Amino acid sequence: MKNEKPNDRANAVNLHDDSGAEPEVYSIQKGDSGWKLSRRGLMAAVSAAVAANQAGEGQVCSLTYAHGNTVTWIMVSYDGQWLLTASLDTTIKFWKPGSGALANSLTLYHPNKYGFTALAVTPDNRFLTGAQSENIIRAWNLSATSVATQQSTLSGHTGPVRAMAVTPDGRMLASGSEDKNIRLWSLPAGQPLRVLSGHTGIVRSIAISPDSEILASGGEDGWIHIWSLPDGRGMYSLSAHTGGVYSVAISPDGRVLASAGADATVKLWSMPDGKLLASMTGHSGAVQTVSFKADGSVVVSGGDDGTIRQWSVANRAATGSPMSTGDAVKALAITPDGQHLFSSGKDPSGKTSLKCWQWLDVISFLLCGVDLALNGSAVRGTQYFLKGLTYTLPCGAPIPAGASCTCNCVPGSCAMVSCDCACNPVSCLCVSNPYPCDCSCMPIAYLYIPT
């Protein structure tokens, strides 16, 4: 069997894998005597990075890439089975939340390299919409054969779409744009329904209530607008954040609205009347994103100061300890069970990372997302094939029962040569050809286990 390069850019995306099998990953454990590896040797740079900054464990991800450009959107599917990321590198990627395995990518090959700026998926995981920076929304049908097939293109905005949301009943898509308007579309037909006008700045965020009857929008004009659905009638407006509203979220019970913005504050508002409940401070820079935990008890925020912070809805105050990520946090997503948190951002060097955090009693760094095709020759990983998908994990990680080995040491890239790995599907051993392209394994720091 031959595998010249990691095949992480296939256009076929299966969203209905219910195997439940999750491969293990390499771990870094923190004990009484400091940090140690659970498996064989690790690159010295990784070990040094972790040891040097135990308060910012997520900085180890600066050694790997998840996307080739800014990650603009992160979301977890309603059933918690998939993490989806969108980027200006023109890809949408699909990851397994538990293991961080990269399953596949949707790549839009466009001559002008228009990247993706927003994502939305219907609750049944069968309809995907991705907004591009060329002012259009592309829609894919994920239902008939469990393969992503482009169905339609939604046109109407005159500026890039910066926010999208699907009603919980799956019947309507809302999109907000740099043209300062919000558009409503029917699903799955993608027919235009209404245009909501009122913002005087870029629409940065949209949230829809769990009963599909209220839409909240936040804009760079500093205002939050509350609209009724499906008629799109404006209900009222809130002067919310000086310098701009960057993120809004509605609690799972629909009773609280959270917002964040350029003024470094996180605010809570009662719904549906819009009364200000709290204005909470702690971030030292603009707050780019807010999300509710599934039970609605905690709001999580991420900001330009590189921290993830928690806020108690009941106490209307900070709770827990802030988590240093090493990045300016641009997006957050939480799994439905509330046990995992995902963040994206750029570190000072401009590298784009995808990080997973375990959320039990405290938030602690868990793993990094990595696409081998974007990394240097020192970064390697295992690939296995299961139920129509090729998964990528650290080199040497065990594969689940029923999976077939593609290659156990797939390189990210090799300078000036194409590295072919001949793989035995039974023993999962491989050799390199031609020399000096080395297919030997070099594990990557992926899992942090708090003690």
C-alpha positions as CSV (number, residue, x, y, z in Angstrom):
1,M,0.0,0.0,0.0
2,K,1.3,3.4,-0.9
3,N,0.5,6.8,0.7
4,E,2.3,9.8,-0.7
5,K,0.8,12.5,1.4
6,P,-1.9,12.7,4.1
7,N,-5.3,12.8,2.4
8,D,-6.9,15.4,4.6
9,R,-8.5,17.3,1.8
10,A,-11.1,14.9,0.4
11,N,-14.4,16.4,-0.6
12,A,-16.4,13.5,0.7
13,V,-17.4,14.1,4.3
14,N,-19.3,11.4,6.3
15,L,-21.1,12.9,9.3
16,H,-22.8,9.7,10.5
17,D,-20.1,7.6,12.1
18,D,-21.6,6.0,15.1
19,S,-18.8,3.5,15.9
20,G,-18.1,5.1,19.3
21,A,-14.4,3.9,19.0
22,E,-11.9,6.5,20.0
23,P,-8.1,6.0,19.6
24,E,-5.8,6.9,22.5
25,V,-3.2,9.6,22.2
26,Y,0.2,10.4,23.6
27,S,0.2,12.1,27.0
28,I,2.2,14.5,29.0
29,Q,1.6,14.0,32.7
30,K,2.4,16.4,35.5
31,G,3.5,14.7,38.7
32,D,5.3,15.7,41.9
33,S,8.6,16.0,40.1
34,G,7.3,18.0,37.2
35,W,6.3,16.9,33.6
36,K,7.0,13.5,32.1
37,L,6.0,11.6,29.0
38,S,3.8,8.5,29.1
39,R,5.5,7.2,25.9
40,R,8.9,7.4,24.3
41,G,11.0,10.6,23.7
42,L,9.5,13.8,22.5
43,M,11.0,16.8,20.7
44,A,13.0,18.8,23.2
45,A,11.4,22.0,22.1
46,V,7.9,20.7,23.0
47,S,9.1,19.5,26.4
48,A,10.8,22.8,27.1
49,A,7.8,24.8,26.0
50,V,5.6,23.0,28.5
51,A,8.0,23.1,31.4
52,A,8.6,26.8,30.9
53,N,5.0,27.8,31.2
54,Q,2.8,25.5,33.2
55,A,0.3,28.3,33.6
56,G,-0.3,28.3,29.8
57,E,-0.3,24.6,28.9
58,G,-2.0,25.4,25.6
59,Q,1.1,27.1,24.2
60,V,2.4,23.6,23.2
61,C,0.0,23.9,20.2
62,S,2.2,26.6,18.8
63,L,4.3,23.8,17.4
64,T,1.5,22.5,15.2
65,Y,-1.0,23.9,12.7
66,A,-4.7,23.0,12.4
67,H,-5.4,25.4,9.4
68,G,-3.2,27.3,7.0
69,N,-4.8,30.7,7.9
70,T,-7.0,32.3,10.5
71,V,-9.7,30.0,12.0
72,T,-12.8,32.1,11.8
73,W,-15.4,29.7,13.2
74,I,-15.7,26.8,15.6
75,M,-18.9,24.8,16.3
76,V,-19.8,21.5,17.8
77,S,-22.7,19.6,16.2
78,Y,-25.9,19.3,18.2
79,D,-25.3,15.7,19.0
80,G,-21.7,16.3,20.1
81,Q,-20.2,13.9,17.6
82,W,-18.3,16.4,15.4
83,L,-16.3,19.6,15.8
84,L,-16.3,21.8,12.7
85,T,-13.8,24.5,12.0
86,A,-13.8,27.1,9.2
87,S,-10.9,29.1,8.0
88,L,-9.7,31.7,5.6
89,D,-7.6,29.0,4.1
90,T,-10.7,27.9,2.1
91,T,-11.3,24.8,4.2
92,I,-14.0,23.4,6.5
93,K,-12.6,20.6,8.7
94,F,-14.3,17.9,10.7
95,W,-12.7,16.6,13.9
96,K,-13.7,14.0,16.5
97,P,-14.1,16.0,19.8
98,G,-13.0,13.2,22.2
99,S,-9.7,12.3,20.5
100,G,-8.9,15.4,18.4
101,A,-8.6,13.2,15.3
102,L,-8.9,15.0,12.0
103,A,-11.5,13.1,10.0
104,N,-11.7,15.1,6.8
105,S,-11.9,18.4,5.0
106,L,-14.2,20.3,2.6
107,T,-11.9,22.4,0.4
108,L,-13.3,25.1,-1.9
109,Y,-10.9,25.6,-4.7
110,H,-11.4,29.2,-5.7
111,P,-9.0,31.2,-7.9
112,N,-9.3,34.2,-5.6
113,K,-8.9,32.1,-2.5
114,Y,-12.0,33.3,-0.8
115,G,-12.0,31.7,2.6
116,F,-14.8,30.7,4.9
117,T,-16.0,33.3,7.5
118,A,-18.9,31.5,9.2
119,L,-20.6,28.1,9.6
120,A,-24.0,26.7,10.5
121,V,-25.3,23.1,10.7
122,T,-28.9,22.0,11.2
123,P,-29.7,20.0,14.4
124,D,-30.0,16.8,12.5
125,N,-26.4,17.2,11.0
126,R,-27.8,16.8,7.5
127,F,-27.4,20.4,6.1
128,L,-24.3,22.5,6.3
129,T,-23.9,26.2,5.3
130,G,-20.6,28.0,4.9
131,A,-20.2,31.7,4.3
132,Q,-17.4,32.9,2.1
133,S,-15.6,36.2,2.0
134,E,-16.9,36.8,-1.5
135,N,-20.3,37.7,0.0
136,I,-22.1,34.4,-0.6
137,I,-23.3,31.4,1.4
138,R,-22.7,27.9,0.1
139,A,-25.0,25.0,1.2
140,W,-24.3,21.3,1.3
141,N,-26.7,18.5,1.6
142,L,-25.4,15.9,4.1
143,S,-28.3,13.6,4.2
144,A,-28.9,11.3,1.2
145,T,-25.6,9.4,1.1
146,S,-23.8,10.8,4.1
147,V,-21.6,12.7,1.7
148,A,-21.3,16.5,1.5
149,T,-22.8,17.5,-1.9
150,Q,-23.1,21.1,-2.7
151,Q,-26.8,21.9,-3.1
152,S,-27.2,25.6,-3.6
153,T,-25.6,29.1,-3.3
154,L,-27.3,31.8,-1.3
155,S,-26.7,35.3,-2.7
156,G,-28.0,38.7,-1.5
157,H,-25.5,40.2,0.9
158,T,-23.2,42.9,-0.5
159,G,-20.5,42.3,2.1
160,P,-18.8,39.3,3.6
161,V,-21.0,37.3,6.0
162,R,-19.6,37.4,9.5
163,A,-22.2,35.5,11.5
164,M,-24.8,32.7,10.9
165,A,-27.2,30.7,13.0
166,V,-29.9,28.1,12.4
167,T,-33.1,28.0,14.3
168,P,-33.3,24.9,16.6
169,D,-36.2,23.6,14.5
170,G,-33.9,23.6,11.5
171,R,-36.3,25.5,9.3
172,M,-34.5,28.9,9.0
173,L,-31.0,30.3,8.6
174,A,-30.0,33.8,9.7
175,S,-26.9,35.5,8.4
176,G,-25.3,38.8,9.4
177,S,-22.9,40.7,7.2
178,E,-20.5,43.6,6.8
179,D,-23.3,45.2,4.8
180,K,-24.9,45.8,8.2
181,N,-28.0,43.7,7.4
182,I,-29.3,40.4,8.6
183,R,-31.0,38.1,6.1
184,L,-33.3,35.2,6.8
185,W,-33.4,32.1,4.5
186,S,-35.7,29.1,4.4
187,L,-34.1,25.6,4.9
188,P,-33.4,23.4,3.2
189,A,-34.5,25.3,0.1
190,G,-32.3,28.3,0.8
191,Q,-34.9,30.7,-0.4
192,P,-34.6,34.4,0.8
193,L,-37.3,35.4,3.3
194,R,-36.6,38.8,4.8
195,V,-33.9,41.4,5.3
196,L,-33.6,42.9,8.8
197,S,-32.1,46.4,8.8
198,G,-31.2,48.5,11.9
199,H,-27.5,48.1,12.6
200,T,-25.2,50.9,11.5
201,G,-22.1,48.8,11.8
202,I,-20.9,45.3,10.8
203,V,-23.1,42.6,12.2
204,R,-20.6,40.4,14.2
205,S,-22.8,37.9,15.9
206,I,-26.2,36.2,15.9
207,A,-28.0,34.0,18.4
208,I,-31.4,32.4,18.3
209,S,-33.5,31.4,21.3
210,P,-34.2,27.7,21.9
211,D,-37.9,28.1,21.0
212,S,-36.9,29.6,17.6
213,E,-38.9,32.8,18.3
214,I,-36.3,35.4,19.1
215,L,-33.1,36.5,17.3
216,A,-30.4,38.6,19.0
217,S,-27.8,40.4,16.9
218,G,-24.7,42.3,17.9
219,G,-22.8,44.8,15.8
220,E,-19.7,46.9,15.7
221,D,-22.0,49.9,16.2
222,G,-22.2,48.9,19.9
223,W,-25.8,47.8,19.8
224,I,-27.7,44.6,20.3
225,H,-31.0,44.3,18.4
226,I,-33.7,41.9,19.4
227,W,-36.0,40.6,16.6
228,S,-39.0,38.3,16.6
229,L,-39.1,35.3,14.4
230,P,-40.2,34.3,11.9
231,D,-41.6,37.7,10.9
232,G,-38.4,39.6,11.6
233,R,-40.1,42.4,13.5
234,G,-37.7,44.5,15.5
235,M,-38.7,44.3,19.2
236,Y,-36.1,46.6,20.9
237,S,-32.5,47.6,20.9
238,L,-29.8,47.8,23.6
239,S,-26.9,50.1,23.8
240,A,-24.5,47.4,25.0
241,H,-20.7,47.8,24.5
242,T,-18.5,50.8,23.8
243,G,-16.6,50.2,20.6
244,G,-18.6,47.3,19.3
245,V,-20.5,44.1,20.2
246,Y,-18.4,41.1,19.1
247,S,-20.4,38.2,20.4
248,V,-23.9,37.3,21.7
249,A,-25.3,34.0,23.1
250,I,-28.7,33.0,24.5
251,S,-28.9,30.5,27.4
252,P,-30.3,27.0,26.9
253,D,-33.5,28.0,28.7
254,G,-33.9,31.2,26.7
255,R,-34.0,33.4,29.8
256,V,-30.5,35.1,29.7
257,L,-28.6,36.8,26.9
258,A,-24.8,37.1,27.2
259,S,-22.8,39.7,25.3
260,A,-19.1,40.7,24.9
261,G,-17.3,43.4,23.1
262,A,-14.5,45.8,22.5
263,D,-14.8,47.4,26.0
264,A,-13.4,44.2,27.7
265,T,-16.7,43.4,29.5
266,V,-19.0,40.5,29.6
267,K,-22.7,41.4,30.2
268,L,-25.8,39.5,31.1
269,W,-29.3,40.6,30.1
270,S,-32.7,39.1,31.1
271,M,-34.8,37.8,28.3
272,P,-37.2,38.7,26.8
273,D,-37.4,42.1,28.4
274,G,-33.7,43.1,27.9
275,K,-32.9,44.3,31.4
276,L,-29.2,44.5,32.3
277,L,-28.4,42.0,35.0
278,A,-24.6,42.4,35.3
279,S,-21.6,44.0,33.6
280,M,-18.5,41.8,34.5
281,T,-14.9,42.8,34.2
282,G,-11.7,40.7,34.2
283,H,-10.4,40.6,30.7
284,S,-7.7,43.2,29.8
285,G,-8.6,43.4,26.2
286,A,-11.5,43.1,23.8
287,V,-13.7,40.0,24.4
288,Q,-14.2,38.2,21.1
289,T,-16.5,35.3,22.1
290,V,-19.0,34.1,24.7
291,S,-20.7,30.7,25.0
292,F,-23.1,29.1,27.6
293,K,-22.3,25.8,29.2
294,A,-25.1,23.3,28.3
295,D,-26.8,23.6,31.7
296,G,-26.8,27.4,31.4
297,S,-25.0,27.9,34.7
298,V,-21.8,29.3,33.4
299,V,-20.8,31.7,30.6
300,V,-17.3,31.2,29.1
301,S,-15.5,34.0,27.4
302,G,-12.3,34.3,25.3
303,G,-10.4,37.5,24.5
304,D,-7.5,39.3,23.0
305,D,-5.7,39.0,26.3
306,G,-5.2,35.3,25.6
307,T,-7.4,34.1,28.5
308,I,-10.5,32.0,28.8
309,R,-12.7,33.1,31.7
310,Q,-15.8,31.7,33.5
311,W,-18.7,33.6,34.8
312,S,-21.4,32.4,37.1
313,V,-24.9,33.2,35.8
314,A,-26.5,32.8,39.2
315,N,-23.9,34.9,41.1
316,R,-23.3,37.3,38.1
317,A,-19.6,37.2,38.9
318,A,-16.3,35.5,37.9
319,T,-15.9,31.9,38.9
320,G,-13.0,29.5,38.7
321,S,-9.5,30.6,37.6
322,P,-8.8,32.2,34.2
323,M,-6.9,29.9,31.8
324,S,-4.0,31.3,29.8
325,T,-4.0,30.0,26.2
326,G,-0.9,31.7,24.7
327,D,-3.2,33.0,21.9
328,A,-5.5,35.8,21.3
329,V,-8.8,33.8,21.6
330,K,-11.1,34.4,18.6
331,A,-13.6,31.6,18.9
332,L,-15.0,29.1,21.4
333,A,-17.3,26.1,21.3
334,I,-18.5,23.8,24.1
335,T,-19.7,20.2,23.7
336,P,-23.3,19.4,24.7
337,D,-22.2,17.4,27.7
338,G,-20.1,20.4,28.9
339,Q,-17.0,18.3,29.4
340,H,-14.9,19.8,26.5
341,L,-14.2,23.3,25.4
342,F,-12.5,24.2,22.1
343,S,-10.7,27.5,21.3
344,S,-8.9,29.0,18.3
345,G,-6.6,31.9,17.9
346,K,-3.3,33.2,16.7
347,D,-0.2,33.3,18.8
348,P,2.2,36.3,18.6
349,S,4.1,34.6,15.7
350,G,0.9,34.4,13.7
351,K,0.5,30.6,13.9
352,T,-3.1,29.3,13.9
353,S,-4.0,26.8,16.6
354,L,-7.0,24.7,17.5
355,K,-7.1,23.6,21.2
356,C,-9.2,21.3,23.2
357,W,-9.7,21.8,27.0
358,Q,-11.1,19.3,29.4
359,W,-13.8,20.9,31.6
360,L,-14.5,19.0,34.8
361,D,-14.1,20.8,38.1
362,V,-11.6,23.1,36.4
363,I,-10.6,23.9,32.8
364,S,-7.4,22.2,31.8
365,F,-5.5,21.8,28.5
366,L,-6.2,18.5,26.8
367,L,-4.9,18.4,23.2
368,C,-4.1,20.2,20.0
369,G,-5.7,19.8,16.6
370,V,-3.2,19.1,13.8
371,D,-3.4,18.7,10.0
372,L,-0.2,17.0,9.0
373,A,-0.3,18.4,5.5
374,L,0.3,21.9,7.0
375,N,3.2,21.0,9.2
376,G,6.9,20.5,8.7
377,S,8.7,17.2,8.2
378,A,9.3,16.9,12.0
379,V,5.6,16.5,12.6
380,R,4.3,13.0,11.9
381,G,1.1,11.0,12.6
382,T,-0.8,7.8,12.3
383,Q,-3.6,7.4,9.7
384,Y,-6.3,4.8,9.8
385,F,-9.5,4.1,7.8
386,L,-12.8,3.4,9.5
387,K,-16.3,3.5,8.0
388,G,-15.4,5.7,5.0
389,L,-13.2,8.2,6.8
390,T,-9.5,8.6,7.2
391,Y,-8.4,9.7,10.7
392,T,-5.1,11.4,11.6
393,L,-3.5,11.0,15.0
394,P,0.0,11.2,16.6
395,C,2.5,8.7,15.2
396,G,2.3,5.3,17.1
397,A,-1.2,5.9,18.6
398,P,-3.2,2.7,18.7
399,I,-6.1,2.4,16.2
400,P,-9.6,1.2,17.2
401,A,-11.0,-2.2,16.5
402,G,-12.3,-2.7,13.0
403,A,-10.1,0.0,11.5
404,S,-7.5,-0.6,8.8
405,C,-4.1,0.9,8.8
406,T,-3.3,3.4,6.1
407,C,0.2,4.2,7.4
408,N,1.6,4.5,10.9
409,C,4.1,7.3,10.2
410,V,2.8,9.7,7.7
411,P,5.0,12.8,7.4
412,G,3.7,16.3,7.2
413,S,6.0,17.2,4.4
414,C,9.6,16.6,3.3
415,A,11.8,19.2,1.7
416,M,12.2,18.9,-2.0
417,V,11.1,15.2,-2.2
418,S,7.9,13.3,-2.1
419,C,7.9,10.8,0.8
420,D,6.2,7.5,0.1
421,C,5.5,5.3,3.0
422,A,5.0,1.6,2.2
423,C,2.6,0.3,4.9
424,N,1.7,-3.2,6.0
425,P,-2.0,-3.1,6.9
426,V,-1.6,-5.9,9.4
427,S,1.5,-4.9,11.4
428,C,1.1,-1.2,10.5
429,L,4.8,-0.8,9.9
430,C,6.3,1.3,7.2
431,V,9.5,2.2,5.5
432,S,10.5,5.3,3.6
433,N,11.4,5.8,-0.1
434,P,13.3,7.6,-1.3
435,Y,16.1,8.3,1.2
436,P,16.6,10.7,3.1
437,C,12.9,11.1,3.7
438,D,12.5,9.4,7.1
439,C,9.2,7.7,8.0
440,S,10.2,6.9,11.6
441,C,7.8,8.0,14.3
442,M,8.2,11.2,16.3
443,P,5.3,11.7,18.7
444,I,3.8,15.1,19.4
445,A,2.5,16.5,22.7
446,Y,-1.2,15.9,22.5
447,L,-2.8,15.1,25.8
448,Y,-2.3,16.8,29.2
449,I,-3.6,14.8,32.2
450,P,-3.9,16.9,35.4
451,T,-3.0,15.1,38.6
